[in-house]
């Protein structure tokens, strides 16, 4: 029989209301509504009109709370677009076992194609954000580790997963070129000083207002190290002119782009291999990303 003390309650609006009432009674009368989609690593809820509550969904994500609480207020004034700023830190309670956060609400909608006015302008805006992030002093920042699933470290952390996926996908993609992409990523070592990176630059973590980039959210996988993982957006969102505008404006060397292709290939391979039989739509998205990465390697690798 399970120990009742280890059972995590359902993370829903009722739990958030209880936590707020117990720990931040000044906000107890505010409306609590789930933010949809609610996220995987964390569950997020509106709190009144101007705040959000963010609760880790598992112990592996709970490590990110202290990092975000400590570093986001220091990063925010130095970046060209807003990022989440924590207003309060919650502690375990109401049978919920991990720390959690209250943030100021950032307006905007996720950066889907139909919401972006001009994809090339958007690419340049995002590149400027990433350049500014890299320029923030990295002294004392969080190095790659379990807190961010080794983003900012060498792609070799995921060598076994990548090779297993390549074996599973033999005959369904150009595995010869994919092997070349992966080997190029492994051999192009980061030799610079650690710099800040976001770690999950994806359309769902980029907000849009009036067709322009308005905010960057979810710094759970952020840290200091190799910024190559932040290049995946080049193949998951950008294409053609917008990809080349991003490439030029983000101003990173060919080795970093080789590792960026490797990071992107790893994720797309495991999703394609894992979802082909259960979620064909997601599998197809990953197949297209793989094709884009392989083409980019042929052109620039």
Secondary structure, DSSP 8 states (H G I E B T S, - for coil): ---GGG-----SHHHHHHHHHHH-GGGTTS-EEE-SS--SSEEEEEETTTEEEEEESSHHHHHHHHHHHHHHHHHHTTSSSEE--EEEEE-SBTTB-S-EEEEE----EE--GGG-S-HHHHHHHHHHHHHHHHHS--TT--BSSGGGTTTTS-GGGGHHHHHHHHHHTBTTB-HHHHHHHHHHHHHS---S--EEE-S---GGGEEEETTEEEEE---TT-EEE-GGGGGTHHHHT--HHHHHHHHHHHT--HHHHHHHHHHHHHHHHHHHHHHTTT-HHHHHHHHHHHHHHHHHHHHH-
